[in-house]
Amino acid sequence: MRSAESDDEGPPELSDYARAALEEFLREREEQEKGTAPEEDWQLSQFWYSDETATALAKEALRAAGPEGAIACISCPTLYAKLRELGCKNTLKLLEFDRRFECHGEDFVHYDYNAPLEIPLDWQGKFTVVVLDPPFLSEECLSKTAETVKFLRPTFIILCTGAVMEPYAERLLGLRLCNFEPKHTRNLGNEFKCFANYNLDEFCS
């Protein structure tokens, strides 16, 4: 039986630790619901797209995929976030090294370009659109990521990377330079370009 004195004490207050844990849980849940990307981790060579770029790429991915086509985002979590924000109903997967994005549940697949074929075997030929943004501007990184793309065998391929990667983009994946230029929330030291295996500029500007 509670006493009158205990009734006057009011509801118990959370400790600082419990409050911080609750706030972190609520923040992660909100990120999962909205598809919001966490802060950039420069040590992982993460640079988020501007909202304008993310929107343009997301709309093009949705157009190319159509109502039934599956979309894979390789190392481009801000594109994944924008697709979710736009209400994407297609099968959508985020292949990403950063485990902070596990908050997206089954959409997230841990991906390490050093092990390019460590992905579900039944994904072969299942994706209509693949958009990739390899973390490092090196032939090795793009070459290994290209193995993943070739395994997936998508109809449409969009690559966002540095301009210096143009010869490798063409040789490894048969991609051509586009006029569309991706922008980021922070100014990068390297000139950034977009490459595709079709006339992306007809639809994306």
SVG drawing of the C-alpha trace seen along z (x, -y; Angstrom):
<svg xmlns="http://www.w3.org/2000/svg" viewBox="-2 -23 46 41">
<polyline fill="none" stroke="black" stroke-width="0.4" points="0.0,0.0 1.5,-3.4 1.6,-6.2 0.4,-9.7 4.1,-10.8 5.0,-8.5 2.2,-9.9 3.6,-13.4 7.0,-12.4 5.7,-12.3 7.0,-10.0 10.6,-8.7 13.2,-10.5 15.5,-8.8 19.2,-8.7 21.5,-10.6 22.7,-7.3 19.1,-6.0 18.0,-9.3 21.0,-9.2 20.3,-5.6 16.6,-6.5 17.5,-9.5 19.9,-7.3 17.2,-4.7 14.7,-7.2 17.2,-8.9 18.1,-5.6 14.4,-4.7 13.7,-8.0 16.7,-7.5 15.3,-4.1 11.9,-5.4 13.1,-8.4 16.1,-6.7 18.3,-9.5 22.0,-9.1 24.3,-9.5 27.1,-12.0 29.9,-11.5 32.9,-9.4 35.9,-10.8 38.0,-7.9 35.7,-5.7 35.9,-8.2 32.2,-9.2 31.0,-12.3 27.2,-12.8 25.5,-14.0 23.7,-17.4 20.0,-17.2 19.7,-18.3 22.0,-15.5 20.4,-12.8 17.0,-13.8 18.0,-13.7 19.7,-10.3 16.9,-8.8 14.2,-10.0 16.3,-8.6 16.8,-5.2 13.1,-5.0 12.3,-5.9 14.8,-3.3 13.7,-0.6 10.0,-1.0 7.4,0.2 8.8,3.7 12.6,3.4 14.9,3.8 17.5,1.1 20.9,1.6 22.9,-1.2 26.5,-0.3 28.4,-2.6 26.0,-5.5 23.8,-5.7 22.5,-9.2 21.0,-7.9 19.3,-5.1 18.0,-7.6 16.5,-9.8 14.9,-6.8 13.2,-6.0 12.2,-9.6 10.6,-9.6 8.5,-6.6 10.3,-3.9 8.2,-0.8 10.7,1.2 13.0,3.8 15.8,1.7 19.2,2.8 22.0,0.8 25.4,2.5 27.5,0.6 30.6,1.2 29.5,-1.2 27.5,0.9 25.8,-2.3 23.4,-1.7 22.2,1.6 19.4,-0.5 17.8,0.0 17.1,3.6 16.8,6.1 17.6,3.4 21.2,3.2 23.8,5.7 27.3,5.4 29.6,4.9 33.4,4.9 34.8,4.2 37.7,6.4 35.3,9.3 33.1,8.3 31.3,11.6 30.3,12.1 26.7,11.2 23.6,13.4 24.0,15.8 20.3,15.4 20.9,11.7 22.4,12.6 20.4,11.0 17.8,9.7 18.5,5.9 17.4,3.6 19.4,0.6 22.7,0.4 24.2,-2.9 27.7,-2.7 30.0,-5.2 33.2,-3.3 34.9,-4.8 38.3,-5.2 39.6,-6.7 41.8,-3.8 41.8,-1.2 41.8,1.6 38.7,0.3 36.7,-0.2 37.9,3.1 36.7,5.0 33.4,3.2 33.0,3.8 33.1,7.6 30.0,7.1 28.2,5.1 29.0,7.8 27.6,10.4 24.4,8.5 24.0,8.0 21.8,4.9 20.2,3.3 21.2,-0.2 24.5,-1.1 25.3,-4.6 28.7,-5.3 29.6,-8.4 33.3,-8.8 36.3,-11.1 37.0,-12.3 40.4,-10.6 38.6,-7.2 37.2,-7.7 39.5,-5.3 38.8,-2.6 35.0,-3.2 35.1,-2.5 37.4,0.4 35.9,2.2 32.2,1.6 31.8,0.1 30.6,-3.2 30.7,-6.6 31.1,-10.1 27.8,-12.0 27.2,-15.8 25.4,-15.4 27.8,-16.2 27.1,-15.0 27.5,-17.6 28.2,-17.1 27.2,-18.8 30.9,-19.7 33.3,-20.8 35.7,-18.0 39.2,-18.5 38.7,-16.0 36.6,-16.7 33.5,-14.4 31.7,-13.0 29.0,-10.6 29.3,-7.6 26.6,-5.3 26.0,-2.5 23.1,-4.5 22.2,-8.1 21.7,-9.3 21.6,-12.9 18.4,-12.4 16.6,-11.9 18.9,-13.4 20.0,-17.0"/>
</svg>
